[in-house]
């Protein structure tokens, strides 16, 4: 079965545009940010495609919510993926306190998330977001739809529904008679047997001739 060239190209694009690259080192689940304080975001290259130097510049956003209820809280800033760090002063009115915040990294063709962490010492509000039910969708909000977890994560091709298709190799059924058309390679024992069988008639012929000459000479 031939795999369409166009579909193969689209598949590769989906895989490359949503692959791994950024793994957040800080903040993580047990970390707490505090309003009014300077906090540092750090990340590492997870050694998967695309690498940090291929990702380029990323937009860093503070998000709130759960797996199916994701709100953009504020734009933290932009940085080169290879910088691996960014400093941010948390506004005291950034949003309500709680353990439902996370970081999102975005480029034109790639995005990744940190795990959820806490922010305390703040007293703001997030439009359309109820901190008492952070995982419940609101009727109207600015939601993205990629699943996050309590650990550092990134979008994988399987989460987008993209898959790598390939045609199976053409192997023959063991019972296929067409296999009989393949010459059978002889073994060393077979070769020796063939040599012996061809040598025997020749040897007998020589012996017979010699015997006949002997009789002629004697008589």
Backbone as CSV, one residue per row, in Angstrom:
resi,resn,N_x,N_y,N_z,CA_x,CA_y,CA_z,C_x,C_y,C_z
1,UNK,0.846,-1.201,0.000,0.000,0.000,0.000,0.873,1.239,0.000
2,UNK,0.644,2.133,-0.933,1.437,3.348,-0.993,0.850,4.408,-0.074
3,UNK,1.706,5.122,0.631,1.267,6.182,1.547,1.309,7.513,0.814
4,UNK,0.190,8.258,0.699,0.169,9.515,-0.043,1.224,10.479,0.450
5,UNK,1.953,11.087,-0.490,3.038,12.003,-0.133,2.524,13.191,0.653
6,UNK,1.383,13.751,0.231,0.826,14.930,0.905,0.466,14.618,2.344
7,UNK,-0.240,13.483,2.550,-0.641,13.106,3.903,0.568,12.850,4.768
8,UNK,1.615,12.234,4.197,2.840,11.980,4.951,3.469,13.282,5.399
9,UNK,3.471,14.291,4.525,4.032,15.593,4.875,3.257,16.266,5.981
10,UNK,1.916,16.177,5.918,1.076,16.774,6.967,1.334,16.099,8.298
11,UNK,1.455,14.774,8.270,1.722,14.029,9.502,3.030,14.459,10.133
12,UNK,4.075,14.580,9.321,5.369,15.013,9.848,5.278,16.405,10.437
13,UNK,4.499,17.302,9.795,4.359,18.660,10.319,3.692,18.649,11.682
14,UNK,2.617,17.842,11.817,1.915,17.777,13.098,2.819,17.248,14.192
15,UNK,3.577,16.224,13.867,4.469,15.641,14.868,5.549,16.623,15.266
16,UNK,6.143,17.310,14.284,7.240,18.223,14.587,6.753,19.474,15.285
17,UNK,5.511,19.907,14.986,5.038,21.154,15.564,4.483,20.974,16.969
18,UNK,4.274,19.738,17.393,3.728,19.523,18.724,4.609,18.621,19.569
19,UNK,5.837,18.430,19.149,6.717,17.528,19.869,7.231,18.116,21.154
20,UNK,8.157,17.393,21.752,8.706,17.813,23.031,9.793,18.846,22.842
21,UNK,10.382,19.319,23.926,11.463,20.285,23.858,11.710,20.962,25.181
22,UNK,10.655,21.540,25.764,10.777,22.276,27.027,10.205,21.460,28.180
23,UNK,10.989,21.286,29.207,10.515,20.709,30.463,10.787,21.722,31.568
24,UNK,9.740,22.132,32.280,9.882,23.154,33.319,10.572,22.589,34.551
25,UNK,11.593,23.277,34.986,12.331,22.896,36.192,11.771,23.620,37.410
26,UNK,11.323,24.846,37.217,10.719,25.648,38.282,9.796,26.699,37.640
27,UNK,8.544,26.841,38.102,7.935,26.230,39.289,7.411,24.822,39.008
28,UNK,7.244,24.072,40.104,6.653,22.750,40.033,5.584,22.645,41.118
29,UNK,5.010,21.464,41.308,3.796,21.308,42.113,3.912,21.834,43.539
30,UNK,5.022,21.618,44.205,5.134,22.020,45.611,5.665,23.445,45.790
31,UNK,5.853,24.164,44.687,6.361,25.543,44.752,5.206,26.517,44.956
32,UNK,5.453,27.567,45.749,4.465,28.632,45.957,5.080,29.980,45.608
33,UNK,4.429,30.686,44.686,4.813,32.063,44.393,4.054,32.987,45.338
34,UNK,4.601,34.169,45.572,3.957,35.143,46.456,3.778,36.478,45.742
35,UNK,2.601,37.057,45.928,2.304,38.340,45.306,3.299,39.413,45.719
36,UNK,3.750,40.214,44.752,4.690,41.290,45.026,6.145,40.859,45.016
37,UNK,6.394,39.567,44.910,7.774,39.076,44.928,8.259,38.694,43.529
38,UNK,9.574,38.753,43.363,10.191,38.383,42.088,10.421,36.869,42.073
39,UNK,9.887,36.234,41.060,10.007,34.777,40.934,10.749,34.428,39.643
40,UNK,11.381,33.274,39.645,12.164,32.857,38.482,11.582,31.590,37.862
41,UNK,11.362,31.650,36.563,10.926,30.476,35.798,12.166,29.880,35.138
42,UNK,12.375,28.607,35.314,13.510,27.940,34.664,13.028,26.678,33.960
43,UNK,13.676,26.350,32.862,13.313,25.158,32.105,14.564,24.528,31.513
44,UNK,14.434,23.309,31.068,15.561,22.577,30.485,15.127,21.941,29.171
45,UNK,16.110,21.562,28.401,15.864,20.832,27.155,15.686,19.361,27.500
46,UNK,14.572,18.780,27.081,14.351,17.365,27.401,14.992,16.424,26.376
47,UNK,15.801,16.992,25.479,16.579,16.225,24.499,15.712,15.473,23.507
48,UNK,14.533,16.003,23.277,13.664,15.462,22.243,13.423,16.552,21.203
49,UNK,12.963,16.148,20.040,12.703,17.093,18.960,11.397,17.823,19.223
50,UNK,11.325,19.158,19.056,12.425,20.031,18.652,13.297,20.419,19.841
51,UNK,14.567,20.602,19.615,15.472,21.044,20.670,15.277,22.532,20.909
52,UNK,15.812,23.042,22.012,15.609,24.445,22.367,16.104,25.396,21.285
53,UNK,17.229,25.098,20.678,17.753,26.003,19.653,16.900,26.006,18.391
54,UNK,16.067,24.984,18.210,15.149,24.941,17.074,13.825,25.631,17.392
55,UNK,13.477,25.703,18.662,12.205,26.321,19.057,12.237,27.826,18.846
56,UNK,13.361,28.458,19.154,13.469,29.910,18.980,12.833,30.679,20.120
57,UNK,12.164,31.787,19.795,11.557,32.639,20.821,10.207,32.076,21.254
58,UNK,9.958,32.085,22.554,8.685,31.609,23.088,7.970,32.725,23.838
59,UNK,6.650,32.704,23.771,5.820,33.592,24.585,5.470,32.847,25.859
60,UNK,5.699,33.471,27.000,5.456,32.828,28.293,4.218,33.452,28.921
61,UNK,3.254,32.611,29.261,2.002,33.093,29.846,1.733,32.412,31.179
62,UNK,1.108,33.157,32.084,0.618,32.582,33.334,-0.812,32.144,33.086
63,UNK,-1.094,30.883,33.382,-2.412,30.307,33.151,-3.028,29.873,34.472
64,UNK,-4.349,29.688,34.456,-5.062,29.176,35.630,-6.139,28.216,35.169
65,UNK,-6.432,27.230,36.024,-7.500,26.301,35.709,-7.087,24.863,35.858
66,UNK,-7.829,24.000,35.161,-7.578,22.569,35.199,-7.457,22.022,33.800
67,UNK,-7.470,20.706,33.674,-7.273,20.076,32.368,-8.229,20.555,31.281
68,UNK,-9.485,20.840,31.635,-10.454,21.254,30.622,-10.967,22.674,30.855
69,UNK,-10.279,23.434,31.647,-10.736,24.795,31.951,-9.515,25.688,32.114
70,UNK,-8.943,26.105,30.991,-7.681,26.826,31.017,-7.878,28.296,30.651
71,UNK,-7.460,29.163,31.545,-7.608,30.608,31.362,-6.243,31.279,31.279
72,UNK,-6.101,32.196,30.330,-4.900,33.026,30.285,-5.050,34.107,31.344
73,UNK,-4.148,34.107,32.330,-4.187,35.106,33.403,-3.473,36.373,32.957
74,UNK,-2.246,36.211,32.483,-1.474,37.363,32.019,-0.311,36.906,31.150
75,UNK,0.141,37.817,30.302,1.325,37.548,29.487,2.554,37.924,30.298
76,UNK,3.381,36.950,30.608,4.571,37.194,31.422,5.674,37.857,30.604
77,UNK,5.852,37.418,29.372,6.887,38.011,28.525,7.361,37.055,27.455
78,UNK,8.442,37.426,26.762,9.028,36.595,25.716,10.502,36.350,26.010
79,UNK,10.979,35.192,25.564,12.392,34.848,25.767,12.798,33.802,24.753
80,UNK,14.079,33.739,24.457,14.588,32.661,23.624,14.543,31.361,24.417
81,UNK,14.155,30.299,23.774,14.079,29.007,24.465,15.428,28.611,25.044
82,UNK,16.503,29.009,24.381,17.843,28.661,24.857,18.254,29.444,26.101
83,UNK,17.499,30.490,26.472,17.820,31.267,27.681,17.608,30.432,28.935
84,UNK,16.606,29.555,28.908,16.298,28.606,29.987,15.890,29.277,31.299
85,UNK,15.657,30.565,31.304,15.242,31.250,32.537,14.548,32.565,32.211
86,UNK,13.626,32.963,33.099,12.930,34.244,32.948,12.474,34.695,34.335
87,UNK,12.672,35.968,34.627,12.298,36.512,35.937,10.998,37.304,35.816
88,UNK,10.118,37.115,36.800,8.788,37.735,36.754,8.378,38.180,38.152
89,UNK,7.932,39.435,38.249,7.405,39.940,39.522,5.899,39.730,39.537
90,UNK,5.409,38.998,40.512,3.999,38.626,40.576,3.165,39.799,41.086
91,UNK,2.232,40.326,40.284,1.359,41.405,40.763,0.466,40.906,41.899
92,UNK,0.206,41.753,42.865,-0.639,41.332,43.990,-2.097,41.158,43.585
93,UNK,-2.456,41.726,42.444,-3.831,41.567,41.976,-3.912,40.642,40.757
94,UNK,-2.931,39.756,40.622,-2.889,38.894,39.449,-4.073,37.939,39.388
95,UNK,-4.590,37.550,40.537,-5.706,36.619,40.582,-5.931,36.136,41.995
96,UNK,-6.879,35.224,42.205,-7.132,34.692,43.544,-6.031,33.723,43.962
97,UNK,-5.819,33.556,45.280,-4.824,32.583,45.738,-5.305,31.158,45.478
98,UNK,-4.370,30.267,45.262,-4.762,28.869,45.058,-3.706,28.066,44.321
99,UNK,-3.959,26.760,44.269,-3.043,25.816,43.623,-3.604,25.397,42.262
100,UNK,-3.756,26.365,41.369,-4.322,26.079,40.049,-3.638,26.882,38.940
101,UNK,-2.439,27.360,39.220,-1.706,28.137,38.220,-0.687,27.247,37.501
102,UNK,-0.367,27.614,36.277,0.673,26.909,35.525,1.219,27.835,34.444
103,UNK,2.354,27.440,33.878,3.020,28.232,32.851,2.781,27.590,31.487
104,UNK,2.546,28.439,30.489,2.410,27.955,29.115,3.452,28.646,28.238
105,UNK,4.149,27.847,27.428,5.136,28.363,26.477,4.561,28.180,25.070
106,UNK,4.622,29.232,24.259,4.011,29.159,22.935,4.908,29.752,21.856
107,UNK,4.951,29.087,20.708,5.520,29.656,19.484,4.458,29.464,18.400
108,UNK,4.791,29.785,17.162,3.823,29.622,16.082,3.464,28.157,15.851
109,UNK,4.362,27.267,16.166,4.128,25.856,15.854,4.358,24.909,17.030
110,UNK,4.432,25.448,18.228,4.788,24.604,19.374,4.258,25.208,20.659
111,UNK,3.830,24.377,21.584,3.517,24.869,22.918,3.750,23.778,23.951
112,UNK,4.016,24.202,25.180,4.295,23.275,26.278,3.800,23.884,27.572
113,UNK,3.641,23.048,28.592,3.115,23.500,29.877,4.013,23.066,31.031
114,UNK,3.946,23.824,32.098,4.540,23.374,33.361,3.477,22.600,34.118
115,UNK,3.854,22.046,35.266,2.851,21.482,36.155,2.171,22.608,36.929
116,UNK,1.065,22.297,37.592,0.360,23.318,38.382,1.125,23.620,39.668
117,UNK,1.023,24.866,40.107,1.679,25.316,41.337,0.792,26.363,41.999
118,UNK,1.209,26.830,43.179,0.383,27.765,43.962,0.890,29.199,43.865
119,UNK,-0.044,30.135,44.003,0.283,31.551,44.195,-0.500,32.024,45.417
120,UNK,0.183,32.612,46.377,-0.438,33.128,47.596,-0.112,34.622,47.730
121,UNK,-0.793,35.257,48.679,-0.560,36.683,48.922,-1.088,37.564,47.811
122,UNK,-2.111,37.081,47.105,-2.743,37.853,46.030,-4.247,37.933,46.292
123,UNK,-4.900,38.932,45.703,-6.334,39.115,45.963,-7.093,39.578,44.724
124,UNK,-6.622,39.187,43.561,-7.287,39.607,42.330,-8.362,38.633,41.872
125,UNK,-8.940,38.937,40.727,-9.958,38.092,40.117,-9.571,37.779,38.669
126,UNK,-10.036,36.647,38.196,-9.837,36.255,36.801,-11.220,36.134,36.171
127,UNK,-11.458,36.911,35.147,-12.781,36.948,34.532,-13.216,35.565,34.045
128,UNK,-14.417,35.158,34.459,-14.970,33.885,34.026,-14.400,32.675,34.744
129,UNK,-13.599,32.915,35.773,-12.951,31.803,36.469,-13.385,31.760,37.921
130,UNK,-13.838,30.589,38.386,-14.239,30.393,39.773,-13.162,29.572,40.481
131,UNK,-12.403,30.159,41.399,-11.326,29.427,42.082,-11.819,28.259,42.927
132,UNK,-13.118,28.244,43.265,-13.660,27.145,44.056,-13.837,25.881,43.211
133,UNK,-14.012,26.065,41.922,-14.158,24.929,40.997,-13.247,25.163,39.784
134,UNK,-11.947,25.114,39.982,-11.007,25.467,38.907,-11.035,24.535,37.700
135,UNK,-11.537,23.322,37.891,-11.554,22.372,36.775,-12.858,22.370,35.994
136,UNK,-13.812,23.210,36.409,-15.120,23.246,35.755,-15.144,24.364,34.727
137,UNK,-15.620,24.053,33.538,-15.701,25.059,32.486,-16.748,26.110,32.822
138,UNK,-16.423,27.350,32.484,-17.376,28.439,32.626,-18.090,28.630,31.295
139,UNK,-19.308,29.231,31.310,-20.037,29.442,30.054,-19.240,30.257,29.039
140,UNK,-18.524,31.283,29.505,-17.742,32.137,28.617,-16.378,32.363,29.243
141,UNK,-15.338,31.953,28.553,-13.984,32.235,29.014,-12.999,32.052,27.872
142,UNK,-11.785,32.441,28.102,-10.743,32.313,27.074,-9.979,31.022,27.306
143,UNK,-10.555,29.942,26.819,-10.047,28.605,27.114,-9.178,28.083,25.976
144,UNK,-8.107,27.418,26.334,-7.399,26.576,25.380,-7.767,25.147,25.727
145,UNK,-7.463,24.208,24.865,-8.035,22.876,25.050,-7.034,21.754,25.277
146,UNK,-5.783,22.062,25.428,-4.791,21.004,25.615,-4.744,20.531,27.059
147,UNK,-4.740,19.233,27.245,-4.733,18.658,28.587,-3.421,18.935,29.311
148,UNK,-3.513,19.277,30.602,-2.330,19.444,31.433,-2.427,18.469,32.587
149,UNK,-1.344,18.287,33.286,-1.324,17.392,34.436,-0.625,18.084,35.584
150,UNK,-0.566,17.409,36.725,0.072,18.004,37.895,1.589,17.926,37.807
151,UNK,2.099,17.293,36.764,3.545,17.239,36.554,3.882,17.991,35.283
152,UNK,5.133,18.336,35.139,5.550,19.040,33.937,5.236,18.195,32.719
153,UNK,4.616,18.801,31.710,4.165,18.024,30.571,4.246,18.821,29.292
154,UNK,4.042,18.133,28.191,4.023,18.773,26.898,3.035,18.027,26.027
155,UNK,2.616,18.663,24.950,1.677,18.034,24.043,2.375,16.991,23.202
156,UNK,1.774,15.830,23.089,2.356,14.772,22.275,1.497,14.566,21.037
157,UNK,2.050,13.967,19.964,1.258,13.754,18.758,-0.031,12.993,18.999
158,UNK,-0.030,12.024,19.934,-1.233,11.245,20.195,-2.344,12.101,20.763
159,UNK,-2.000,13.178,21.475,-3.020,14.047,22.038,-3.677,14.912,20.974
160,UNK,-3.068,15.058,19.824,-3.646,15.859,18.756,-4.446,15.006,17.796
161,UNK,-4.363,13.714,17.974,-5.026,12.822,17.046,-4.167,12.500,15.842
162,UNK,-2.999,13.114,15.772,-2.104,12.834,14.650,-1.419,11.501,14.868
163,UNK,-1.160,10.796,13.805,-0.466,9.521,13.921,0.456,9.354,12.733
164,UNK,1.465,8.543,12.920,2.379,8.265,11.827,1.914,7.003,11.122
165,UNK,1.523,7.156,9.859,1.068,6.015,9.093,2.183,5.511,8.202
166,UNK,2.212,4.229,8.008,3.183,3.653,7.095,2.610,2.368,6.542
167,UNK,2.953,2.045,5.315,2.452,0.811,4.726,3.267,-0.359,5.237
168,UNK,2.597,-1.487,5.505,3.345,-2.641,6.016,4.271,-3.177,4.944
169,UNK,5.352,-3.795,5.377,6.277,-4.387,4.414,5.614,-5.583,3.748
170,UNK,5.933,-5.811,2.490,5.301,-6.891,1.751,6.024,-8.206,2.042
171,UNK,5.477,-8.959,2.954,6.059,-10.256,3.307,5.159,-11.352,2.776
172,UNK,5.728,-12.466,2.419,4.953,-13.557,1.854,4.442,-14.480,2.944
173,UNK,3.259,-15.014,2.681,2.679,-15.995,3.578,3.512,-17.275,3.509
174,UNK,3.801,-17.886,4.649,4.596,-19.128,4.617,3.999,-20.196,3.728
175,UNK,2.639,-20.166,3.580,1.990,-21.170,2.741,1.877,-20.774,1.289
176,UNK,2.414,-19.639,0.921,2.335,-19.148,-0.443,3.233,-19.987,-1.353
177,UNK,2.646,-20.530,-2.420,3.424,-21.386,-3.312,4.504,-20.620,-4.047
178,UNK,4.334,-19.309,-4.117,5.345,-18.513,-4.807,6.693,-18.604,-4.115
179,UNK,6.666,-19.001,-2.842,7.925,-19.172,-2.119,8.751,-20.311,-2.700
180,UNK,8.036,-21.272,-3.369,8.748,-22.420,-3.926,9.641,-22.020,-5.088
181,UNK,9.384,-20.847,-5.669,10.177,-20.418,-6.812,11.567,-19.962,-6.408
182,UNK,11.795,-19.791,-5.126,13.103,-19.361,-4.649,14.040,-20.551,-4.616
183,UNK,15.182,-20.491,-5.326,16.106,-21.645,-5.346,16.587,-21.985,-3.946
184,UNK,16.715,-23.268,-3.700,17.198,-23.712,-2.405,18.710,-23.832,-2.459
185,UNK,19.374,-23.206,-1.523,20.828,-23.248,-1.477,21.278,-24.582,-0.905
186,UNK,22.175,-25.220,-1.604,22.647,-26.525,-1.138,23.612,-26.366,0.020
187,UNK,23.638,-27.392,0.853,24.530,-27.392,2.002,25.864,-28.008,1.617
188,UNK,26.921,-27.826,2.429,28.220,-28.464,2.142,28.130,-29.964,1.998
189,UNK,27.257,-30.601,2.809,27.098,-32.055,2.719,26.513,-32.451,1.378
190,UNK,25.545,-31.645,0.900,24.933,-31.932,-0.392,25.970,-31.831,-1.501
191,UNK,26.830,-30.798,-1.404,27.860,-30.601,-2.423,28.834,-31.771,-2.454
192,UNK,29.212,-32.259,-1.249,30.134,-33.387,-1.182,29.509,-34.643,-1.767
193,UNK,28.212,-34.826,-1.497,27.514,-35.995,-2.026,27.456,-35.938,-3.542
194,UNK,27.194,-34.743,-4.079,27.136,-34.576,-5.525,28.491,-34.849,-6.160
195,UNK,29.566,-34.359,-5.504,30.908,-34.583,-6.027,31.258,-36.076,-6.044
196,UNK,30.857,-36.773,-4.961,31.147,-38.207,-4.853,30.411,-38.989,-5.923
197,UNK,29.125,-38.649,-6.155,28.329,-39.382,-7.129,28.839,-39.167,-8.550
198,UNK,29.366,-37.966,-8.830,29.888,-37.703,-10.174,31.274,-38.325,-10.361
199,UNK,32.008,-38.482,-9.257,33.365,-39.039,-9.331,33.349,-40.555,-9.504
200,UNK,32.335,-41.248,-8.945,32.284,-42.708,-8.960,32.249,-43.284,-10.371
201,UNK,31.367,-42.816,-11.285,31.364,-43.378,-12.645,32.705,-43.195,-13.340
202,UNK,33.331,-42.058,-13.166,34.627,-41.801,-13.805,35.678,-42.777,-13.303
203,UNK,35.688,-42.996,-11.994,36.656,-43.918,-11.397,36.465,-45.336,-11.923
204,UNK,35.187,-45.785,-12.036,34.895,-47.125,-12.533,35.325,-47.272,-13.987
205,UNK,35.126,-46.190,-14.752,35.519,-46.240,-16.169,37.011,-46.396,-16.322
206,UNK,37.773,-45.653,-15.539,39.234,-45.736,-15.596,39.715,-47.123,-15.188
207,UNK,39.117,-47.668,-14.140,39.499,-49.001,-13.648,39.244,-50.061,-14.713
208,UNK,38.094,-49.976,-15.376,37.740,-50.957,-16.416,38.722,-50.905,-17.582
209,UNK,39.068,-49.693,-17.992,40.010,-49.529,-19.118,41.374,-50.110,-18.773
210,UNK,41.841,-49.847,-17.559,43.147,-50.362,-17.135,43.156,-51.887,-17.109
211,UNK,42.051,-52.470,-16.641,41.955,-53.927,-16.586,41.992,-54.538,-17.982
212,UNK,41.308,-53.872,-18.925,41.283,-54.368,-20.310,42.671,-54.321,-20.934
213,UNK,43.411,-53.250,-20.699,44.766,-53.126,-21.240,45.685,-54.202,-20.666
214,UNK,45.505,-54.504,-19.390,46.328,-55.535,-18.745,46.106,-56.889,-19.390
215,UNK,44.839,-57.238,-19.661,44.519,-58.510,-20.300,45.119,-58.581,-21.701
216,UNK,45.035,-57.488,-22.429,45.586,-57.454,-23.800,47.094,-57.690,-23.784
217,UNK,47.777,-57.101,-22.842,49.235,-57.221,-22.742,49.642,-58.649,-22.394
218,UNK,48.853,-59.297,-21.494,49.193,-60.644,-21.059,48.958,-61.663,-22.164
219,UNK,47.916,-61.423,-22.902,47.580,-62.423,-23.918,47.942,-61.942,-25.323
